[in-house]
C-alpha cells in the first residue's frame, strides 16, 4: 500500500508521532537534494537509515515474505518420479 500524499496544510501524517524525528530528517534530506546539496543530504540520509530500520521493525505488518520462495508441486508419488510416466 502506498501512503496518501500530504498536500494541504491541514493534512496529517500517517506515521505515528513517535517517529517524528524520522519524518523531519527525511524532509530535510529531501529539501537538500532538491537544492543540489548532495553531500549534506547524504549525511542526513546516513542518520535516517537506522531510524527507518527501527520503524520498519516496529511498525511493519509482516506482509512481505523474507527468504527464499520454495515452490511445492505436490506431484510426488510413493514410488518416486518416472520421466516416461510423470512428465
Helices and strands as residue ranges (DSSP letters): G 17-19, H 20-34, H 38-59, H 83-86
